[in-house]
């Protein structure tokens, strides 16, 4: 075994347990505490949050468009225009 071959002998569940052991738990932290931890670590998530909000708005707009389209088709089927 050389290099990373030794690491490959462990399956994903072993690595999951290992990383759970070495990383601090974020369970029980408030939103403010999480934001403070991110600030302390110098991690700016504002662009990521903006992107997620953009995607959510897009999905909502798409749902509204699909709903409006179905209502229009339904009205046409019943003779309403």
C-alpha positions in Angstrom: 0.0 0.0 0.0 1.3 3.4 -1.0 0.0 6.9 -0.8 -3.8 7.1 -0.6 -4.3 3.4 -1.0 -4.1 3.0 2.8 -6.9 5.5 3.2 -9.2 3.7 0.6 -9.5 0.7 2.8 -12.0 2.6 5.1 -15.5 2.9 3.9 -17.6 6.1 4.0 -19.2 5.3 7.4 -15.7 5.1 9.0 -14.8 8.5 7.6 -18.2 10.0 8.7 -17.5 8.9 12.3 -14.0 10.2 12.1 -15.0 13.6 10.9 -17.9 13.8 13.4 -15.3 13.1 16.1 -12.7 15.7 15.0 -15.1 18.5 14.2 -17.0 20.5 16.8 -20.8 19.9 16.9 -23.0 22.8 15.7 -26.1 21.2 17.3 -27.8 23.6 19.7 -26.2 26.7 18.3 -28.5 29.6 17.6 -28.5 31.3 14.2 -26.6 34.2 15.7 -24.0 31.9 17.2 -23.5 30.3 13.8 -23.2 33.7 12.1 -20.6 34.7 14.7 -18.6 31.5 14.1 -18.6 32.2 10.4 -17.5 35.9 11.0 -14.8 34.7 13.4 -13.5 32.3 10.7 -13.6 35.0 8.1 -16.2 33.2 6.0 -18.6 35.5 4.1 -21.7 33.7 3.1 -23.6 36.7 1.7 -23.0 35.7 -1.9 -24.1 32.2 -1.3 -27.2 33.3 0.6 -28.1 35.8 -2.3 -27.7 32.9 -4.8 -29.9 30.6 -2.8 -32.6 33.4 -2.5 -32.3 34.0 -6.2 -32.9 30.3 -7.0 -35.9 30.2 -4.5 -37.4 33.2 -6.2 -37.0 31.7 -9.6 -38.6 28.5 -8.5 -41.6 30.4 -7.0 -42.0 32.4 -10.2 -41.9 29.2 -12.3 -44.6 27.6 -10.0 -46.7 30.7 -10.4 -46.3 30.6 -14.2 -47.2 26.9 -14.4 -50.3 27.5 -12.1 -51.4 30.4 -14.3 -50.9 28.3 -17.4 -53.0 25.5 -16.1 -55.8 27.9 -15.1 -55.7 29.4 -18.6 -55.9 25.9 -20.2 -58.7 24.9 -17.9 -60.6 28.1 -18.7 -60.2 27.4 -22.4 -61.5 23.8 -22.0 -64.6 25.1 -20.3 -65.3 27.7 -23.0 -64.0 30.8 -21.1 -61.5 33.1 -22.7 
